[in-house]
Amino acid sequence: MSTEQIIFYVIIAIIILDYVFDRVMDYLNASRWSKTLPQELKGIYDEEKYRKSQEYSRVNMRLGVVTSTLSFLFILLMLGFGGFGYLDDFVRQYTGHDVLMALAFFGILGLASDILSTPFDLYGTFVIEERFGFNRTTPKTYMLDKIKGWLLALLLGGGLLAVFVWFYSTAGSMFWLYAWILFSAFSIFMMMFYSTLIVPLFNKQRPLEDGELRSAIESFARKAGFKLDNIFVIDGSKRSSKANAYFSGIGPKKRIVLFDTLIKEHTTEELVSVLAHEIGHYKMKHTTKGIIVSIVHTGIMLYLLGLFINRPELSGALGASEPSFHMGILAFGLLYSPISLVLGILGNRMSRKHEYQADAFAAGKYDPEPLQEALKKLSVNHLSNLRPHPAYVYVHYSHPPLLKRLEHLEKFKI
């Protein structure tokens, strides 16, 4: 058996195992559902709301299984019938330039993937989310979001890919280092300016007006030693009734953003407690730690890519008639997925730890009870699954389940 065949079968095995693993996780999570309200959820959900949350989880899981199964079958068919090789040959008919070939190859794959996934996305938005009372997206907003998303993918994704391929063609074996520097700088730039450059393309942001809420937030920020430049309200209700709040930016570009739906559904005390949690992330340097971990992860991936990208067997395993950088990247991406899964699990574990720490900061500096009430409201209003399987949490959850967070916050009550 040739090296190309070995790589091919390894890729097939990885794809199959990944699919089976996801289905096992779904099965374990579904095994925690029950027809009657569990004792530990009484006082959070009532019977009717709990039944609705179970149905919401069920229909979303079914949609996820359908979409992931079709994606799984599509990749297997592309590999089994040499579809990636045919696409590579098609691109080569029109250009032999490395950068243009890579842009055309991934552009066609990305467009095909988007076309295939759009019907399911439409069903999720306009059928499932509508059925459960969450959807506020109009067809016009949906289409504009699509067009803007395509343009951003073309400009940002295409631009980065072009520079990446250029590095490879000019810097040789050291291309991974230059690519790492570029991606790291881009990540930091986006962290600083995402809210001012990207968000306004999709949502309107306005400063929180003067009043009881702004005064309460500013008072807490002073008490916590947090320099608050401004608080923004985003029109999240434009797309969904679900609420959220987040902290973005670093250094002088940091800002706190509240969804208008969050303000509508919560008391001043609850909102201050949510903001205290977000400030806790900043004070404990969780954002900085996350950036560092992400940069290290990217560096590891690019270094490994640099070790293997020159091997023609990677392109050959996908059916290419001759080796190319874009086919090598695709093959490497498929082979790298188990490492990515492990690093993702470790990243989620760190994130859950940070959430507990931010909760502790909010409880110590403000009050645990309004944060508990805010978390309950958010979970109930979002029809969250409050009894996920521990294995599913370990693999997929970046935040601890609600019951664990409530239990943790109880420790801070006097």
N, C-alpha and C positions, 0 to 999 in steps of 0.2 A: 504493500500500500504506500502510495506516494505521500510526501509531506502535505501537498495540497488537499488530498483526500482526508488525511487525518484532521487538518484544520477545519475542513468542511463538516465532518461528522462531529467534531467538538462543538462547533457553532450550533449545529442542529440540536445536540444534546443540551446545550445551555438554554436555548430557546424553549425547548420542551420542559425542562426542569423548572425554568422560571414561570412558565404558564401553570404547571401543576402546583407549584408552590403558592402562587396567588390564589388558585382555586381552593387549596387547603385552608389558607388564611380566611377566605370568604366563608367557607363551611364552618370553621371554628367560631367565627364572629356570629354567624346566623344561629348557631346552636345556643346562644345566650338569649335569644328572643323568647318571649313568653306571651301567652294570650291574656294573662291576668297581670295586674299591676304588682310588681315585686315589693316586698315590705320596705326595702331600703330606699325606694323611690317615692314612697308616700310622703306627702308634704311638698314634693317637687312637681310631680306630674299628678293629674287626676286620671281616672280611668279612660275617659274619652281622649284626652290629649296624649296619653301613653299609647293607646291603640293607633292613633294617627301617626305618632313618631315611628312605631314599628312598621307601619305600612310605607312610610316615607323611606325608611332604611331599606325595606324589601324591594321597592320598585327601583331605587337607585342602584342596588346591588345587581338586580337583573339586567339593567341597562349596561352596567359596567362589565358584566360577564359577556353580554352579547358583543359589545365593542371590542373587548380584549380578545375574545375568541376569533372575531373576524380579522383583527390585526395579526393575531398569531397565525391564522391560516394564510393570510396574504404574504407574510414573510416566508413561511414554509414553501409556498408556491413559487415565490420569486427565487428562492434558493434552489428548489428542486428542479425548476425548468430553466434555470440560468437567466432569469429576468434582469438581474443586475448587470450581467454581462452583455445582454442585448441592449440595455439602456446605455452602457458605456460605449458600445459600438455605434449606436445611433448618434451620440454626442460627438464622437470622433469624425463622423461624416462632415461635420460643419466647422470644426476647429481642432487644431492640435496644440493650442496654447494651454498650458497647465492651469492657469487661473480661470480662463473662460470655460474650460472643460469642467472644473470643479464647481463653478457657479451654476452652469447649466445642469449638471448631474444632480446636485442637491436641490436646485430650484425645481426641477421636474418632480423629484421625489417628494419634496415638501408640498408642492401644489397638489399632487395626486393624493397624498395623505390628508390634506385639508379637505379636498373634495369628498373623499370617502367618509371622513368623520363628521362633516357638516350636517347631514341628515340626523345623526344621533344627537349632535349638539342642539339642533333645532328642537328635537323631541324633548330633550332634557329641559330646555329653557321654556318652550311654549306649551308643553303638555304637562310634564311632571311638576316643574316649579309653579306653573299656573294652577294646576290642580290643588296644590297644597298652599296656595295663597302667597307665594313668595315673589313671583315674577312681576316686574314693573317695566321690563324691556319692551320697547315697541319694535316692530319690524324695521323701521327706519334706523333706530339706534343700533340694532343688531348688524345691519348692513354697513353702516358707517364704521362700527367697531371692526368689522371684518376688513374693510378696505384699509383702515388705518393700521391694523395689525399686519397686513401684507406689506404695506409701505415701510413700516418699521423693520420687518424681517428682511426686506430687500436692502434697506440702507444700512442698518446696524449689523444684522447677521451676514449679509453679503459682503459688506465692507470688511468685517473681521476675518471672514473666510478668505477673501482675496489677499489681505495682508499676510495671513497665515501661510498660504500657498507660496506667496512671494518670498517669505522668510525661508521656506524649505528649498526653493530653487536657488537662492543666493547664499544662504548661510550654511548649507550642508548639515553636518551632524549636530551643529549647535543651534539649529533652528528652534528646538524646543525651548531653549533658554530665552530667546528673543520673544517667542510667542507667550511664554509665561509672564515676562515683564509687561507685554502689551495687555494681556488679559487681566493682570493684576491692577494695572493703572486704570483700565476701563471699568473694572468692578468698583474701585474706590470712587472714580468719577461718577458712576451711576448711583452709588450709595449717597453721594453728596447732593446730586442734582436731579435725581429721579422725580421728586415731588414738584420741582419747578420746571422741568423740561418735558417729562413724559406724561405725568398725571393730567396736566391741563389739556392734553390732546383728547382725553376721554371724559374728564369730569371738571366741574367748576369748583374752585376752592375760594372761600371767603373767610376773612378774619372773624373769629367769634365776637359778637357784639358785646358791648358793656352791659353788665347786669350781675345778678346773683351768682350765676355759674362761673363767669369769668373771674369775678372777685374771689370766689372760693378756690378756684384753681390757682390763681396767682398767689393767694395767701399760703396755700400748701407748698407751692414751689419755693417761696421764700423760706419757709420753715425747713424744707428739705435741702436747702442750699443748691437749688437747681436754677440756673439762669434761663429764664423763659423768654425767648424773643417774641414768639407769637403762637397763637392757637388758631388752627384752621378748622373750618367745617366743610366737609365734602358732600356733594349731592349724591350719596349712595342710593337714595330712594329712586334715582333715575333708572336703575336696573333691577333692584331687589329690595324687598322689605327687611332683609337681614341686616343686622347692625354690627358695627365693628369700630375699633379705634386702633391707631398704630403710631409708632414713633419712627421717624425717618431722618436720614441725614447724619452727618458727623461734624464735629467742630462747630464753626459759626453757621453752618447750613442746617442744623438740626431743627426739627419742628414736630409738634404734636398735632395729629389730625383726628378729628371726631366725625363719624358718619352722622348725617342729620337724623337718620333713623334711631341712632343710639340716644341722641339728646331727647327725642320724642318719647322714648319708652322708659327712661330711667330718671330717678330723682337726682338732685344735685349731689347728695352724699355718695350715691352709687357712682356717679360720673367722676367725682374727685377720686374715689377709690380705684377706679379703672385707670385714671391718669397717674395715680400714685404707683400702680403696678408698672406702667410704661416708663415712668421716671426711674423706677427701680432697675429696670434693664440698663438704662443709661448709666446710672450711678455705679453699677456693678460691672460696667464695661462689657456687657454681653454682646453689644453690637460690634465692638472692636475685636473681641474674641472670635465671633462668628466670621468676620472678614478674614482674620488670620487663618482660621481652620479652612475656610474656602480656598484661600490662596495656596495653602500647603497641599490641599487635595488636588487642586488644578496642577500644581507643580509635579506631584507624583504621577498623575495621569499623563502629562505631556512628556515627562522623562521616559516613562515606559513606552509611549508612542514613538519617541525618538529612537529607542532601542530596536523596535520591530518594523517601523514604517518602510525601511529599505528592502525588506524581504519580499521578493516577487511572489512567494507562495500565498501571501495574504490576498493579493488581487486574484491570483489563480483560483483560490478556494471559492471565490464568488462567481467564477465563470468568465473572468476577463481574458481577452485574447492577448493582452500585453499589460504589464504592471503600470499602475498610476497612483498618484498620491491620494486622489479622492476614493478610489476603491480600497486602498490600504486603510484609510481612516474609517470607512464603513466596516470593514472586517474587524479592525481593532476595537471599534465601539461595541460590536456584538460580543467579542471575546472578553471585553473589559467589564461587561454588565455584572458578573458576580462580585467583582471587587467593588463596583459602584454600590451594589446592594448592601454589602457589609459596611462600607463607609457611611452610607445613608442611615443604617441602623444605629451606628455609633453617633452620628450627628443628631439623630432624634433623641437618643439617650441624653446627650449633653443639653439639648434644647429643653427637655422635660425638667432637667435639674435646674436650668436657668429660670423656668417658669415658677418652680417652687421658691427659688430665691427672690424673685420679683414679688411674689405673693407675700413672702415674709417681710420684705421691705415695706410694702403697702400696709400690712397689718401692724407693723411696729411703728411706722411713722404717722399712720392715719388711724384706721380702725378696721379690724377684720370683718365685722358684721356686714357693713354695706357692700364690701367686695363679695362676700358670700351671696348676698341677695342679687347683686349684679350678675354674677356667674350663673346663678339659677335662672334668672330671667333670660339671659342670652341663650342658655341651653334649651329651655322650654320653647322660646320663640323660634329657635332654629330647628326644632324637632330633633335634637341630637340624640344619638344612641348613648344612653347613660350606663349601659352594662356591656361594654365591649369586652371581647375575650382578651385576657392578659397577653397572649402571644401576638394578637393583632395589634394591641397597643405597643408592644415592644418593637414591632417591625415598622409600623406606619405612623404612630402618633408623635407629633412634635410637641404636643401639650398633654399634661396628665389628664386622665378622665375626671369629670366633675366631682364624683364622690371622693376621689383621692384628694383633690384640691380642697374640698370642704373640710375633710378630716384634718388635713394639714393646717388649715386656718383656725380650726378649733383650739389648737395649742396656744394661740396668741391671745385668747380671750381671758380677761382678768376675772 
